[in-house]
Amino acid sequence: MRLRSALTAALGAGLLLLAVPTSASAATGLFHYSYTTVEGYEASGFLRNPPNDTCVNLPGVGQENPEPGHSPQNRTDTWATVFAGTDCEGASFRLRPHTGGAGEQLKIRSVVFD
């Protein structure tokens, strides 16, 4: 009787673990960039724990803003590829994990983490 109860409890625990959804793969850390708002103010943007393998159009520097972002800093634990255009199109540049960064010369509108 005890063996059957223990087996049932173990089986139930195993099924419970399978039923719990796993979190989506995400880079851990912050991705930071600077930009000029449509109104002409300097601003900072960031992504916290962004998703992996998904193109992210950077808030504030999309097609509604004629000025792209600049000075990206990758403080996540995965490589980041930044793009000059939205939807991860155009010229690209890779930023290493934890310490990757670039200056004002690098203009960006989107990023993907891998």
Rosetta blueprint (number, residue, H / E / L):
1 M L
2 R H
3 L H
4 R H
5 S H
6 A H
7 L H
8 T H
9 A H
10 A H
11 L H
12 G H
13 A H
14 G H
15 L H
16 L H
17 L H
18 L H
19 A H
20 V L
21 P L
22 T L
23 S L
24 A L
25 S L
26 A E
27 A L
28 T L
29 G E
30 L E
31 F E
32 H E
33 Y E
34 S E
35 Y E
36 T E
37 T L
38 V L
39 E L
40 G L
41 Y L
42 E E
43 A E
44 S E
45 G E
46 F E
47 L E
48 R E
49 N L
50 P L
51 P E
52 N E
53 D L
54 T L
55 C L
56 V E
57 N E
58 L L
59 P L
60 G L
61 V L
62 G L
63 Q L
64 E L
65 N L
66 P L
67 E L
68 P L
69 G E
70 H E
71 S E
72 P E
73 Q E
74 N E
75 R E
76 T E
77 D L
78 T L
79 W L
80 A E
81 T E
82 V E
83 F E
84 A L
85 G L
86 T H
87 D H
88 C H
89 E L
90 G L
91 A L
92 S E
93 F E
94 R E
95 L E
96 R L
97 P L
98 H L
99 T L
100 G E
101 G E
102 A L
103 G L
104 E L
105 Q L
106 L L
107 K E
108 I E
109 R L
110 S E
111 V E
112 V E
113 F E
114 D L
